[in-house]
């Protein structure tokens, strides 16, 4: 990385201004990728005062307060904390959902969701959108993190899936809708509990009036709505009712999105008065399945053991004993070849893509999923690394209406900052081992 002066030289610029008892830190010397997508800032200086970023500048031009704690980021890439826009804290890689729910639902709030959250934070994910979980457990986990009682990213939770009819034995976290007034009542209930977003799935199985009522009531309560995009009709209905962000690239083995779907998407992205049109494609879990199946030693990475009791670790391991036999992935070899085409259709149509992972699905752990998604975007699909990083920082904060506080390294925002040794714009997979993690100005790794 370029150097304009040695770290010791920059310390001579220490300000002589008197300080109060505030907690002040200075991250000095690294290459700053600030989240806005512009040229990196070499030899950066970031002054943190308590929880927030006070000053962003460069060595030799930015005075460092006299009593600041100085942290060298020489030789490192410095980025905003990552966002993962599609995680499932209540699951963690187990291959059998029915068994998991029956065995561990009682442990979701006290054990599993806190462990998943901690694993995300240690992976450099300082903000995450948890899409689907029991209402009380989801909101309480969020609140405990906000209060500093347990470590984890700032959470944006949906609580239960809202859909036409729950799947068998999933009523604790999937709520069915029976009529327009019931749809509105369900949204009001989760909003009153404190969710940040509404998750709508199988909207093509509802009446159009029911689906519209979900979106209208959510928007009335200032909540964005995410909608599944597994089937063409889910997309068509979602577009018609005004879903704010679509999730996934679809269950279909169709080689591309149909022409009428793409026309709807292009019409929406052309309506700039409505703002960006967001989509979280979650491709890595499918794209890398065959690789993980054939190279299962990847599953031995102990990072996903963090805070998990031994009996749950043993159960997860046992469920992953035969990766090739998992029903969840049997159609994946047919679907995998469609992913690159579909994600590029969206990108080329002007959709704003967001990094999200479906983390927690079989063989996908919260400690690994986010960097794996970025790796596929960059190293398999050929996306520019800066584009991918912005999709994991700036754009998610905007999508969740939190861009005044998060998403970039800029003055006044919370000091959610990560740093990794080396150049992530050349080697994006360096993010598999984040060296420094600051959340709200506090060093957590």
N, C-alpha and C positions, 0 to 999 in steps of 0.2 A: 504494500500500500504506500501511496505517496507520502512523503514527509516534508514539511516546511521548517520544522524545528524540532529539536529533541524535547521529550517530555520535561526534562529538568529545566529547559529554557523557558517553557511556558509557565512554570511555577513562579518565575520572577514577575509575572503579571498579576500576582495576587493582590487583590484590592485591600487597601488599608482602611476601608470604611468600617465603622463599628457594626457589630452584629448583635442581635438579640439572641435568645436561647433557641432559635429555630434549628431544626435538623437540616443541614445543607450538605449535599453531595455534589461532586463534579466527576462526570464520566469523561475521560480525556484521552484523545489520540486515535480513536477508531474511525472507520469509514461509516458514515451515517447514511442509511437508507430510510428516509423520514416517513415514507408511506404515501407521499403525494405523487410518486411516479417520476419525479425529475432526476437530474443528475445527482449521483452520490456526493456527499460532502466529505472530503478527506480531512484528516486531522481535526476531527470534530470535538467540540466541547458542549456538554449538556449539563446545565446547572439545575439541580433538583432541590426544591425547598419544601420540606415536609412531604406532602403527597403529590405535589404538582411540579410540572416543568416550569422553571423560572426563565431560563435563557437558553437559546441554541445558537452556537457560533463556532468559531474555529480557533485553534491554537495560534497564539500570537496576536489575536484580535479581540479575544473575549476575556476580560478580567475574571479571575477565580476568587471568590470571597475568601477572606483571610483564614477563617476557621473551618473551611469546607473539608469534608472527608474526600480525598482524591482517589478515584478508582481508575486505574489504567485500562484502557480498551485498545491499546496499541496492538496492531495486527489482527484486529477483530472487525467483523461486520456488526453494526449496531442497528437494530430495527425496532419498530413498535412491537409490543406484544402481539402474538398471533391471535386471530379469531378462528374458531371452528364453528361453522354455521349449521351443522347438523350432527348432533351427538345424542346418544341415548345413555344417560348415566345409570339407568336401572339395570343395564345388561353390560357384560364385559367379556365378550368373545366366546361364550358357551354355545355349543352347536344345537342344543335342544331347548327351544323356548318354553315348551309345555313343562318340562322338568324344572327349568330355572324358575318359572313363576310359582309352581307348586312348592318347591323346596325353599325358595329364598325371598318371596315377596315380603315376609315379615322382617327381613333384613335390609330391604331397599333403603329406607330412610337412615337407619343408624349405622350401616356398614357399607353397603355396596355403592350407593350414590356418593357418599363422602370419599371413598377410595377412588372412584372414577374421576371425581373432580380433582383430587390431589394429583393423580397421574397426568391429567391434562396440564395442570399448572407446571409440573416438572418438565413437561415437553415444550414449554414456552408458550402455551395457550393461556392467555390472560383474560380472554372473554370467550364465551361459548353460548350457543343457542341449543337448549335441551328440548327436543321435540318429541314429546310423548312420555308420560309417566303419571303415576297416581298423583292427584291434585295436591293433597296435603304434604306428601313426601317431597314433591318437586318444589313447592313454595317454601317449605321449611328448610330444605337444603340451601336454596338461594339465600334465605334470610340468615342462616348460620354463617355462610361465607361472608355476606355483607357485614356482619357484626364482628368478623375476625375470629369466630369460635372454631372454625375448621378452615384448612387451606384449600383454595380452589380458584378458578377463574371467576370473574364477574359473570353471573348467569342471567340469561334471558330464557324464561321457561314458558312452555305452553300448557303444562298439565296434560290432561287426557286428550287423546285424539278425538275429534268430532267427526262422526261418520253416520252412515245410514243405520247400520246395525253392528254391534260388537261381534268379533269373532268369538267362538266358544271359549269360556273361561278367561276372558280378558276384560271383563266389565270394570275392573278396578282402574284401568287406565285407558279404556276405549268407551266413549259414551255415544249411544245411539240417539238418533233424532226422530221424533214421531210428530211431524207437523210443524208448521211455521212458528207457532207460539212456543213450542218446546225447543225449537232451534234457538230462538232468541233467549229463552230462559237459561239454556245450557251455557250460552256465551256470557250472559250476565253473571251466572254463578262463578265461572272460572275467573272472570274479570274482578269480581268482588273479593276473591281469594288472593289476588295479587299476581296473576300471570302477566307476561309481557307481550305475548303473541298467541294467536289462535292457530292450531294445526287442523286443517280440513283434509280428510282423505275420502276416497270413494265418492267424491261429490257427484259423479255421474250416476250413482245408484240412488241418490236422493231425488226428490222432485226438484225442479228448477226453483220453485218458490222457497223450499226449505234451504237449499244451498245459498240462494240470494239472501235469505234472512240471516244466515250465519255471518256472511260478509258485511251486510249492512249494520247489524248490531255491533259487530267488532269495530267497524270504522266509527260508528257513533260513539263508542267508548275509547276511541283513539288507539286501537290495537291493530297492528298489521296482521294479515292473514297469509299463511303459507299453505300451499295446496300440492298434493301429490300429482305427479305427471307420468305415472306408469302407463296409462292407456290413452289413446288418442281422445276418447270422449272425456276423460278427466281434464285434459288440457282444454278442449273446446268449452266445456262447462266453466272451468276455472277462468278462462279468458272472458267469458260472457258476464260472469258475476263480479269480476274485478279483484281476483286474487292478486296479492302484492308480490309474491315470490313463489316460484315453482320449485319442487324438490325432485331430484333424480332425473335420469335420462330415459327411463322407461323399461318395463319388463319385456316388451316386444322384441322379437328377433328381426323385425323389419329393418332393412339396412339404413333407413333415413326417416326423418320426420316427413309425414305426408304433405303434399303441396298446400292443401287448405290450412293445415296447422301453421305452416311457415308463413302463409299470407296473413293469418291472424297475428302472428308474432311481429311481422314486419310493420303491420298497421299500428300495433301498439308502440313499438320502439320509435315510430315516426311522430308520435304524439308527445313532443317534448314538454308540453305544459303539464303532463302527468308525472314528470320526473323519470328517473331511470326505471327500467323494467328488469327485475332481478330473477336470477335462476341459480340454484345450488345443484350442480349435476351429480355429485357424489359418485365418481367413476372408479376410484382406485380399488374399492372392495371387490368389484367384479373384474377389473382389468388384471389385477395381480393374483386372482384366485389360483389359476393353474400353476403359476410360479410357486406360490406357497404350498400348494398341494404336492408339488414335485420336489420342493426344498423345505421340508417341514422343520428343519433345525431353526428356522426363523422364529418358530413358535416358542423356542426355549429361552428367548430373551426375558430376563427376570424383571424387567421394568414394570410389567403389568402385575407383578406380585405386590406392589407397594400398597400397604394398609389392608391387604386381603388376608383373611384368616386361612390357615393352612388347609382346612377341610374344603374351602371353596376353591382354592388353587388346585387341589387334587382333583376335584370334580371337573373343573374346566379342562384340565389336562386330559383326563380320561375321555371327555366328550370329543376331544380333538385328535384322538388316537388314529382315526382313519379318515383323513381329510378328503380322500377321493369318494367316500361313501355318503357324504352329507347331502341330504335332499335339497337343502337350501341352494346349493350351487349346481345342480345337475344341468340346468339350462344355460349356465354361464358360458361354456365354450361356444355356444351358438350366439349369445348376445354380445360377447366381448368384441368381436370384429366391428360391431355397429357403433361403439362408443366414441371413437375418434371422429367419425363422420358426423354424428349427432351433436357433439359438443362444438364442433367447428361450424355447423349450421347455425347454432345459437349465437356463437361469437360473431360470425360474419353478418348476422341479421341485426346486430346492435344490442343484443341482450348483455346486461352487466352480469358476468359470472361471479359467483361467490365460492370461496373454498369451504367445503363442508364434506364430511367423510362417512356419515352413517356409523360412526364409531360405536363399537359395542356389539355389532352383528357378529356372527361366527367368524372366529380367527382374526378379528379386528379389534385391537386394544387401544384404549385411550392414550396410552403412552407412546404410540407409534403412528396412529392413523393420519394425523395432520401433515407431518412431513412426507409421508408416503403419497398423499394426494398431490402435494406440490411437486414431488419428484415425477409423478406420472405426467402432470401437465407440462412440465418443462422438458424432461428427458425422453418421454415417449411421444407426446403430442406436439412438441416443438414450440410451445408457448414461450414468449419472452419472460425471463425470470422476474423482471420488474413488474410485468403485467400480473404474474401469479402472486407476487408479494402484495401488490395493491389489492388483489382479490381476497387477501387474508388479513388486511389491515384497514385501509381507507374505506373501501366499499361496504364491508360488513357494518362498520360503525354508522355509515350513512343509512344503510338499509334498516337498522334498528333505531334510527333517530337518536343516536348517541354520539354523533360526530362532533358535538361541542365539547365533549369530555374525553373521547377515545379515538383511536384509529390512526393517529399520526404522532410523531415526535415534534411537537410545536408548543409554543409558549401558552401557558394557562391550562393545558390539558393534564389529566392524570399521568403520572410517570409510570406507565406500563411499558417497559423497555426490556428487550432481550439482546444478548450479544453472543456471537459464536466466533471461534477462532477460524480465520480464513475468509475467503471471498465467496459469499453465498450467491452472488450474481454469476459466478463462474461454476460453482459447485453447490447447487441448491440442496443436495442431500447432506451437506454439512449440518443442516437443521435437525438431523437425527440425534445430535448431541449438543443441545444448547448449553453454553457454559455459564451464562449469567441470566437470571430472571429477576426483574424488579416489577412488583405490582403495587400501585399507589405509592411509589417511592420507597417501598420496603424491599430489601433484598431477600428473596425467598429461595434462591439457588445460586 
